[in-house]
Amino acid sequence: MQQLMKVVLGVLIVGSAAGATVTPDAARELYKRISPSLVAVQYVLETELNRTELTGAGIIVSEDGLVMAPMMMFPMQFPDSQMKEFKILVPREDGEPQEIDAVFQGRDQRSNTAFIKAREPQHWKPITFEQAKLDIGDTVLSVGMLPKAANYKTYFTESAVSARLRGEIPQVLVTAGGLASMGSPVFDSEGKAIGMVSPMGQNPLLNDQRSELMSVLNPPKFFIPTSYFQISLNDPPTAGKPLKLPWMGVAQMSGVNKDLADAMGFGDEPAIQIGDVVPNGPAEKAGLKPGDFIVKVNEKPLERGDEPSELPSILSRQLMRQHPGDNVTLSLVREKDQPVKEIQVTLGEQPKQANLAKRYYADDLGFVVRELVFYDVYNLKLPPDQKGVIVALLKPQGAAQSGGLKIGDVITRLDNEPVTGVEQFQQAYKELRKSKPNDAIVLEVRRGDRQDTVRIEPPR
């Protein structure tokens, strides 16, 4: 593997420069300048069932040790409390990477990025990103990081702009040589950092032996322009202080297709139809109703996508960049030929998400529960005041799984006693197992609109 990596690296660097529209000297200068600003980010995901070390690429974005990485490395389904032992790995030509203890600063859903910071202040050379308008045929360059088997060696690629795409995440398509690995910085022909390689279709891990060479043998073709993640660079998350994100309280939206637009008289103007409004949420309080059509936001036409189906995601992205408490004016049409109605929505704060919910592992019977959050209650169509805990994880072939417990079950009663929350469930469960270690436990669970009983026999 090591020898293969050396061969591939040589082909990449020499081959890219050979047919280049930038000179070999300029390519080498960019490679030399940027390589010290690329690092690997390593952490341990310690779930109730196992412990896994994960490593991905990162970009130094501040001198004191702040590193940006794609959020795909830290999916939202990973509870924050289970991501541990963060390290920043600084590659070295003459030995193993230098390991620097780090702190996870947090995910940023506004731009699908995440940030990690060295525990001790550093004096690193950051990459400064700029916004730039690209034309078809413009040269783009990137410097990325090879996987662990190549000791995180950096490598250079060159390509050209082929198309600019609109959507929830605006992206630029390139052709020819492609780009470096996911999360790598992208540069224009003058060496200005103008974007980051998209995670689309890419494996974020640098220590996954199953796909270590995929980004080299099948290089990425899309990158995200700086304009999309600039907000995060200007206002990155801080450790221990999750970002307070805005929330309108609209659960379902759909882009208006041409047939419906013609029927409503919208012509070529983009529009979004509201499908569902969360009871007592900001939108309902402002007067928004299911079936309403949004035609403008803050007196401006909706931002277009390449397809009508992209419109709701684009609007969500636009609103995500506001703050709780901000006012947003929506221009609505309720019925054909009726005048446009203006309503003002005061954005609320996004409800607590599952990754921040309290958890408890009943290790003797092999199941994990966590507290119910708003999205559980809403998506499962539960009463707003629903009490209980939700099953988040099952040990394969464990007693709970064998007894018929399922992920997503809402436990409402334990041994015929009501369950009110995680801490109460934990205390009651421990007392029950201590007093009756050989008896089965009986759980009442809610599954959709019905109640079931699950009996779990302890292992003998």
C-alpha positions in Angstrom: 0.0 0.0 0.0 2.8 2.4 0.9 4.5 1.9 -2.5 1.2 2.3 -4.3 0.6 5.6 -2.5 4.0 6.9 -3.6 3.3 6.0 -7.2 -0.1 7.6 -7.2 1.3 10.7 -5.5 4.0 11.0 -8.2 1.4 10.7 -11.0 -0.8 13.4 -9.4 1.9 16.0 -8.9 3.9 15.5 -12.1 0.9 14.7 -14.3 -1.2 17.7 -13.1 1.7 20.1 -13.7 2.5 18.7 -17.1 -0.7 19.7 -18.8 -1.3 22.7 -16.7 -2.6 26.2 -17.5 -0.7 27.4 -14.5 3.1 27.1 -14.7 4.9 24.3 -12.9 6.6 26.9 -10.7 3.2 28.4 -9.7 1.8 25.0 -8.9 4.8 24.1 -6.8 4.6 27.5 -5.0 0.9 27.0 -4.2 1.5 23.4 -3.0 4.4 24.5 -0.7 2.4 27.5 0.6 -0.8 25.6 1.4 0.4 22.2 2.6 1.3 23.5 6.2 -2.3 24.7 6.6 -3.8 21.3 6.1 -4.2 18.9 9.0 -6.1 15.8 9.9 -8.7 15.7 12.7 -9.0 12.6 14.8 -11.5 11.7 17.5 -13.0 8.7 19.2 -16.7 7.9 18.9 -17.6 6.0 22.0 -21.1 4.7 21.9 -22.8 2.4 24.4 -21.8 -0.5 22.2 -18.3 0.2 20.8 -15.4 2.5 20.5 -14.2 3.7 17.0 -11.4 6.0 16.0 -12.3 8.4 13.1 -10.0 10.7 11.1 -10.8 13.2 8.4 -9.3 16.3 6.8 -9.2 19.8 8.3 -8.2 23.3 7.2 -6.5 25.7 9.6 -8.5 28.9 9.5 -7.0 30.9 12.3 -3.5 31.4 13.6 -4.3 30.3 17.2 -5.4 26.8 16.2 -8.9 26.8 14.9 -9.6 24.2 12.3 -12.6 23.8 9.9 -13.8 20.4 8.7 -16.9 19.1 6.8 -19.8 18.4 9.2 -20.1 15.0 7.5 -17.2 13.9 9.7 -19.5 14.6 12.7 -23.1 13.6 11.7 -25.9 15.0 13.7 -27.0 11.5 14.8 -23.7 11.3 16.9 -24.5 12.6 20.4 -22.1 15.3 21.4 -21.3 13.5 24.6 -20.0 10.5 22.7 -17.4 12.3 20.6 -14.2 12.3 22.7 -10.4 12.6 22.7 -10.1 15.1 19.9 -6.7 15.6 18.3 -5.3 17.6 15.5 -2.7 15.7 13.5 0.0 17.8 11.8 1.8 15.9 9.0 5.6 15.8 9.0 7.9 14.8 6.2 10.4 13.2 8.6 8.2 11.1 10.8 4.8 10.4 12.3 2.3 13.3 12.4 2.5 15.5 15.5 -0.5 15.0 17.7 -2.0 18.1 19.4 -4.9 17.8 21.9 -7.9 19.6 20.8 -11.5 20.6 21.7 -14.6 20.2 19.6 -16.1 23.6 19.1 -19.3 22.4 17.5 -21.2 21.8 14.3 -22.6 24.6 12.3 -25.8 23.6 10.4 -25.8 27.0 8.6 -23.0 25.8 6.3 -22.6 22.0 7.1 -19.2 22.6 8.7 -17.7 21.8 12.1 -14.8 23.4 14.0 -12.1 22.0 16.3 -9.5 24.0 18.2 -6.1 23.2 19.7 -6.2 23.2 23.5 -3.0 25.3 23.6 -2.6 28.4 21.5 -0.7 27.8 18.2 1.1 30.0 15.7 -0.1 28.3 12.5 -0.5 29.8 9.1 -4.3 29.9 8.3 -6.0 29.9 4.9 -8.0 33.0 4.2 -11.0 32.4 2.0 -12.3 34.9 -0.4 -15.5 35.2 -2.5 -15.0 35.2 -6.2 -17.1 35.0 -9.3 -16.0 32.2 -11.7 -16.7 31.8 -15.4 -16.9 28.6 -17.4 -13.4 27.5 -18.4 -11.6 29.2 -15.5 -8.8 27.2 -14.0 -9.3 25.9 -10.4 -6.6 24.3 -8.3 -6.8 22.3 -5.0 -4.5 20.9 -2.5 -5.7 17.9 -0.4 -4.6 15.3 1.9 -4.0 11.6 1.2 -5.1 9.0 3.8 -3.3 7.5 6.8 -1.6 4.9 4.7 0.3 7.7 2.9 1.1 9.4 6.2 -1.4 12.2 5.4 0.8 13.5 2.5 -0.7 16.5 0.7 -1.2 16.5 -3.1 -2.1 19.0 -5.9 -4.8 18.9 -8.6 -5.9 21.2 -11.4 -9.1 21.4 -13.3 -11.5 23.9 -15.0 -15.0 25.2 -14.2 -17.6 23.4 -16.2 -20.9 24.6 -14.7 -22.3 26.6 -11.7 -25.3 24.9 -10.0 -27.9 26.5 -7.7 -29.7 24.7 -4.9 -29.8 24.2 -1.2 -26.0 24.1 -1.4 -24.7 26.1 -4.3 -21.9 24.2 -6.0 -19.4 24.5 -8.9 -18.9 21.5 -11.2 -15.4 20.9 -12.6 -14.1 18.6 -15.3 -10.8 17.1 -16.4 -8.5 16.3 -13.5 -11.1 16.8 -10.8 -10.4 18.0 -7.3 -8.5 16.9 -4.2 -10.3 14.9 -1.4 -13.4 16.1 0.4 -12.9 19.1 2.6 -9.8 20.3 0.6 -9.5 24.1 -0.1 -10.0 25.2 -3.7 -8.1 28.1 -5.4 -8.3 30.2 -8.5 -5.4 30.6 -10.9 -4.0 33.4 -8.8 -3.8 31.2 -5.7 -6.8 32.8 -3.9 -8.8 30.4 -1.7 -12.3 30.4 -3.2 -14.1 27.3 -1.9 -14.0 23.9 -0.4 -14.4 20.4 -2.0 -18.0 19.2 -1.6 -18.7 16.0 0.4 -21.1 14.9 -2.4 -20.5 11.2 -2.9 -17.3 11.1 -0.9 -16.1 9.2 2.1 -15.0 11.7 4.8 -12.6 9.2 6.5 -8.9 9.2 6.0 -8.4 6.0 8.1 -11.0 3.8 6.3 -9.0 1.1 4.5 -11.9 0.1 2.4 -11.8 3.3 0.4 -8.5 4.9 1.1 -7.8 5.7 -2.6 -11.3 6.5 -3.8 -10.7 10.3 -3.8 -7.6 9.8 -5.9 -8.9 7.1 -8.3 -12.3 8.8 -8.6 -11.6 12.4 -7.8 -14.5 14.7 -6.7 -16.0 17.0 -9.2 -17.9 19.6 -7.1 -16.8 22.3 -4.8 -18.7 24.8 -2.5 -17.9 28.5 -3.0 -16.8 30.6 -0.1 -20.0 32.5 0.0 -21.8 29.4 1.4 -19.6 28.9 4.5 -18.3 32.5 5.0 -20.9 33.0 7.8 -19.3 30.2 9.8 -15.8 31.6 9.4 -17.0 35.0 10.6 -19.0 33.5 13.5 -17.8 30.0 14.3 -19.4 27.9 17.2 -17.8 28.0 20.6 -17.2 24.9 22.8 -20.0 24.4 25.3 -22.2 27.0 23.7 -24.3 25.4 20.9 -25.3 27.9 18.2 -28.8 29.3 18.7 -30.4 28.8 15.3 -33.6 30.3 14.1 -36.8 28.4 13.5 -40.0 29.4 11.7 -42.1 26.4 12.7 -43.1 25.2 9.2 -42.7 21.4 8.9 -43.5 20.9 5.2 -43.0 23.0 2.1 -43.0 22.2 -1.6 -41.8 24.1 -4.6 -44.5 25.1 -7.0 -44.1 23.4 -10.4 -45.0 24.9 -13.8 -48.5 23.5 -13.9 -49.5 24.8 -10.5 -47.8 28.1 -11.2 -49.8 28.5 -14.4 -53.0 27.6 -12.6 -52.3 30.2 -9.9 -51.2 32.9 -12.3 -47.6 33.1 -11.0 -46.1 32.9 -14.4 -42.3 32.4 -14.2 -42.0 33.7 -10.6 -40.8 31.0 -8.1 -43.2 30.2 -5.3 -43.4 27.8 -2.3 -46.6 26.1 -1.0 -46.9 25.5 2.7 -47.9 21.9 3.6 -47.9 21.9 7.4 -47.5 24.5 10.1 -46.4 23.5 13.6 -49.1 24.4 16.2 -48.1 27.3 18.4 -44.9 27.8 16.4 -43.8 31.2 15.1 -45.4 30.8 11.7 -48.8 29.9 13.1 -48.7 32.7 15.6 -48.0 35.1 12.7 -51.0 33.8 10.7 -49.4 31.4 8.2 -51.7 28.6 7.2 -51.4 25.3 5.3 -51.9 25.8 1.6 -50.5 29.4 1.6 -48.1 30.3 -1.2 -45.0 32.2 -0.4 -44.0 34.4 -3.3 -41.5 36.9 -1.7 -39.4 37.1 1.5 -38.6 40.6 2.8 -40.1 42.1 -0.3 -37.7 40.2 -2.6 -38.6 37.3 -5.0 -37.5 33.9 -3.9 -34.0 32.8 -4.7 -34.2 30.3 -7.6 -32.9 26.8 -7.8 -32.3 24.7 -10.8 -35.5 22.8 -10.0 -38.7 23.9 -8.2 -38.2 21.1 -5.7 -35.1 22.9 -4.5 -37.0 26.0 -3.4 -37.9 24.9 0.1 -34.3 24.0 0.9 -33.1 27.3 -0.5 -35.6 29.2 1.7 -34.6 27.2 4.7 -30.9 28.0 4.1 -31.8 31.7 3.8 -33.8 31.7 7.1 -31.1 29.6 8.9 -28.7 32.6 8.4 -31.0 34.8 10.5 -31.1 34.9 14.3 -33.8 34.0 16.8 -35.9 37.1 17.4 -35.4 38.5 13.8 -38.5 39.5 11.9 -39.1 38.1 8.4 -41.8 39.5 6.1 -43.5 36.9 3.9 -45.6 37.8 0.9 -48.5 35.3 0.6 -51.1 34.3 -1.9 -54.0 32.3 -0.5 -56.2 31.9 -3.5 -56.0 32.7 -7.2 -56.7 36.4 -8.2 -56.6 37.4 -4.5 -54.2 40.3 -3.5 -50.9 39.5 -1.9 -51.0 39.4 1.9 -48.0 40.5 4.0 -47.3 38.8 7.3 -44.4 39.3 9.7 -43.0 36.2 11.4 -40.7 36.6 14.4 -38.3 33.7 14.2 -38.1 31.5 17.3 -35.2 29.4 18.5 -34.8 25.9 17.0 -36.0 23.2 19.4 -33.5 20.9 21.1 -32.2 18.2 18.9 -31.6 14.5 19.6 -27.8 14.9 19.7 -28.1 17.0 22.8 -30.7 14.8 24.5 -29.9 12.9 27.8 -29.4 9.2 27.4 -29.3 6.1 29.6 -27.9 2.6 28.7 -29.6 -0.3 30.3 -26.5 -2.5 29.6 -27.8 -5.6 31.3 -30.7 -6.0 28.9 -29.0 -4.2 26.0 -31.0 -1.1 25.1 -30.5 2.7 25.2 -33.2 5.3 25.8 -33.0 9.1 25.5 -35.3 11.9 26.4 -38.1 12.9 24.0 -37.4 16.0 22.0 -39.8 18.2 19.9 -38.9 16.4 16.6 -39.8 13.0 18.1 -43.2 14.3 19.3 -44.0 16.0 16.1 -42.8 13.3 13.6 -44.4 10.5 15.6 -47.6 12.6 15.8 -47.6 12.3 19.6 -49.6 14.6 22.0 -47.5 17.8 22.7 -47.4 16.8 26.4 -46.3 13.2 25.8 -44.3 11.8 28.6 -41.8 8.9 28.4 -38.5 8.0 26.8 -37.6 6.9 23.3 -35.5 3.8 22.4 -32.4 5.1 20.6 -30.2 2.0 20.3 -30.4 -1.8 20.7 -27.6 -4.3 21.3 -27.6 -6.9 18.5 -29.0 -10.2 19.8 -29.4 -8.6 23.2 -32.3 -9.4 25.6 -34.2 -6.3 24.6 -34.0 -7.0 20.9 -35.0 -10.6 21.5 -38.0 -9.5 23.6 -39.3 -7.4 20.7 -38.3 -3.9 21.7 -37.7 -1.6 18.6 -35.7 1.5 17.9 -38.2 4.4 18.0 -40.5 2.8 20.6 -41.7 5.4 23.1 -41.7 3.8 26.5 -44.6 5.2 28.6 -44.7 2.7 31.5 -42.2 0.5 33.3 -43.5 -2.3 35.4 -46.9 -0.6 35.3 -45.5 2.7 36.6 -45.6 5.9 34.4 -42.4 7.0 32.8 -41.9 10.7 32.9 -38.3 11.2 31.7 -34.8 9.7 31.4 -33.6 10.4 34.9 -36.8 9.0 36.4 -36.6 6.0 34.1 -33.0 5.3 35.0 -33.7 5.4 38.8 -36.8 3.3 38.5 -35.1 0.8 36.2 -32.1 0.3 38.5 -34.3 -0.2 41.5 -36.4 -2.7 39.7 -33.5 -4.7 38.4 -31.9 -4.7 41.9 -35.0 -5.8 43.7 -36.1 -8.4 41.0 -32.9 -9.4 39.1 -34.4 -12.6 37.7 -37.8 -11.3 36.8 -38.8 -10.1 33.3 -39.4 -6.4 32.9 -42.7 -5.3 31.3 -42.7 -2.1 29.2 -45.7 -0.4 27.7 -44.6 1.3 24.5 -46.3 3.6 22.0 -45.9 2.7 18.3 -47.6 5.1 16.1 -51.2 5.4 17.2 -51.3 2.1 19.3 -50.0 0.9 22.6 -48.1 -2.4 22.8 -46.6 -4.4 25.7 -43.0 -5.7 25.5 -41.8 -8.3 27.9 -38.0 -8.7 28.2 -36.6 -11.7 29.9 -33.2 -11.2 31.5 -30.4 -13.5 30.3 -29.9 -16.6 32.3 
